[in-house]
Amino acid sequence: MSRILKDLAPRRTLSYREVGATRTPGALPAGYHHLRHSAAVGHGPADFRTAAEAVTTWRMHRATGARVRSAADRAAPGVTLEVALGIGPFSYGVPCEVIWLPEEEHRGGFGYGTLTGHPECGEESFLVELEPDGTVRFTVTAFSRPAVWYTRLAGPVVPRLQLAYARRLGTVLARLVAEG
């Protein structure tokens, strides 16, 4: 287990108050940058199951090149994880905790929140939905704001990078679904 995962319990805590707010994407909290990105990634129940599995087992994130270190193989409330981007000494991992999973049959995925030590504070959800017409839709919803000096200094660059990563996740998930 990595050093960061050992550090996640119990002294690391959620770094924001509005826990679970990504469950209602139309009412995200004020005072944060809001992100919503949606993409069709497949069609039908089989594609839905493939997409939901890829999201909840971290496969989608790993397929983008991110490294995910987690206390569990699958997302579940209370599971802590570290998502790292970069190479070798130039990689940077950020601590998060899974907050919620959708409870509807036609939705899969999870929402996670930032833990102390994360350069941003807020929450992000990664949801897959089987729409009535059979479309499988992937949606990233987030609210965040800088938590440390360097993300404050980066200003509008961070939200652009977050949107680019959300788009990348959608593209990668569509590829994973097509591969079956």
C-alpha positions in Angstrom: 0.0 0.0 0.0 1.4 3.4 -0.9 2.4 6.0 1.7 -0.5 8.2 0.8 -3.2 5.5 1.3 -1.7 4.8 4.8 -2.0 8.5 5.4 -5.7 8.7 4.3 -7.2 7.3 7.5 -8.1 8.7 10.0 -6.3 12.1 10.0 -7.3 13.0 6.4 -10.8 14.4 6.2 -13.1 15.8 3.6 -12.0 19.3 2.7 -15.4 20.8 1.9 -18.8 21.1 3.6 -21.3 20.3 0.7 -20.8 16.6 0.8 -23.0 14.8 -1.7 -23.9 17.9 -3.7 -23.1 16.3 -7.1 -26.1 14.0 -6.6 -28.2 17.0 -7.7 -26.2 18.6 -10.6 -28.8 21.3 -11.1 -28.2 22.7 -7.6 -24.4 22.8 -7.2 -23.1 25.0 -4.4 -22.2 28.6 -5.0 -18.6 29.8 -4.5 -17.1 27.0 -6.6 -16.2 26.5 -10.3 -18.9 24.2 -11.8 -18.1 21.6 -14.4 -20.6 19.5 -16.4 -19.6 17.4 -19.4 -21.7 14.7 -21.0 -21.0 12.3 -23.9 -22.8 9.4 -25.5 -20.6 6.3 -25.1 -22.7 3.5 -26.3 -26.2 2.0 -26.8 -28.2 -0.6 -25.0 -28.0 -2.6 -21.8 -24.8 -4.4 -22.6 -22.9 -1.2 -23.3 -24.4 0.3 -20.1 -23.1 -2.6 -18.0 -19.6 -2.4 -19.6 -19.4 1.4 -19.1 -20.6 1.2 -15.5 -18.1 -1.6 -14.7 -15.3 0.4 -16.3 -16.2 3.5 -14.2 -16.7 1.7 -10.8 -13.5 -0.4 -11.0 -11.2 2.5 -11.9 -10.6 1.0 -15.4 -11.7 4.2 -17.1 -9.4 6.3 -15.1 -6.4 3.9 -15.6 -7.1 3.8 -19.3 -6.3 7.5 -19.5 -2.9 6.9 -18.1 -3.8 7.9 -14.5 -2.6 5.6 -11.8 -5.2 4.8 -9.2 -4.2 3.4 -5.8 -7.2 2.4 -3.8 -8.2 0.7 -0.6 -10.7 -1.4 -2.7 -11.0 -2.8 -6.2 -14.4 -1.1 -6.7 -16.0 2.2 -5.7 -18.1 2.1 -2.6 -18.9 4.8 0.0 -16.0 5.4 2.3 -13.3 3.9 -0.1 -10.3 6.1 -0.2 -8.1 6.4 -3.2 -5.3 8.4 -4.8 -5.4 9.4 -8.4 -1.9 10.2 -9.8 -0.9 11.8 -13.1 2.6 12.3 -14.5 5.7 10.1 -14.8 8.2 9.1 -12.1 9.3 12.0 -9.9 7.0 14.3 -11.9 3.9 12.5 -10.9 1.4 13.9 -8.5 -1.3 12.0 -6.6 -4.4 13.5 -5.0 -6.4 11.9 -2.2 -10.1 11.4 -2.5 -12.9 9.5 -0.8 -15.9 7.9 -2.5 -19.0 9.7 -1.1 -21.9 8.1 -2.9 -23.1 5.7 -5.6 -26.4 6.1 -7.5 -29.2 3.9 -6.3 -31.2 3.6 -9.6 -31.0 0.5 -11.8 -30.3 2.6 -14.9 -27.4 4.6 -13.4 -23.9 3.5 -12.4 -20.8 5.2 -11.2 -19.8 7.2 -8.2 -19.1 10.6 -6.7 -16.0 11.3 -4.7 -14.8 14.2 -2.6 -11.4 15.8 -2.0 -9.6 15.0 1.2 -7.2 17.3 3.0 -3.9 17.4 1.0 -5.7 17.7 -2.3 -4.8 20.9 -4.2 -8.5 21.6 -4.9 -11.5 21.2 -2.6 -14.9 19.9 -3.8 -16.6 16.9 -5.3 -16.8 15.2 -8.7 -19.1 12.5 -10.0 -18.7 10.1 -12.8 -22.1 8.7 -13.9 -23.2 6.3 -16.6 -26.9 6.4 -17.5 -29.0 4.2 -19.7 -31.5 6.6 -21.2 -35.0 5.6 -22.3 -34.0 5.5 -26.0 -31.1 3.2 -25.2 -28.4 5.8 -25.4 -25.6 5.2 -22.8 -24.6 8.6 -21.5 -21.5 9.4 -19.4 -21.6 12.6 -17.4 -18.9 14.2 -15.3 -20.3 16.8 -12.8 -18.0 18.7 -10.4 -17.7 21.7 -8.2 -14.2 22.8 -7.0 -12.1 25.7 -5.9 -8.4 26.0 -5.1 -7.2 24.7 -1.8 -3.5 25.7 -2.0 -1.5 28.6 -3.3 -0.4 27.0 -6.6 -3.9 26.2 -7.7 -5.0 29.7 -6.8 -2.0 31.0 -8.8 -3.0 28.9 -11.8 -6.3 30.7 -11.9 -8.4 29.8 -15.0 -6.0 27.1 -16.2 -7.2 24.5 -13.6 -10.9 24.5 -14.8 -9.7 24.2 -18.4 -7.6 21.2 -17.5 -10.5 19.7 -15.6 -12.7 20.0 -18.6 -10.0 18.6 -20.9 -9.7 15.6 -18.5 -13.5 15.1 -18.4 -13.6 15.0 -22.2 -10.7 12.6 -22.3 -12.6 10.3 -19.8 -15.6 10.3 -22.1 -13.5 9.5 -25.2 -11.7 6.7 -23.3 -14.9 5.3 -21.9 -16.5 5.2 -25.4 -13.4 3.2 -26.6 -13.6 0.8 -23.7 -17.3 0.2 -24.4 -16.7 -0.4 -28.2 -14.0 -2.9 -27.3 -16.5 -4.7 -25.1 
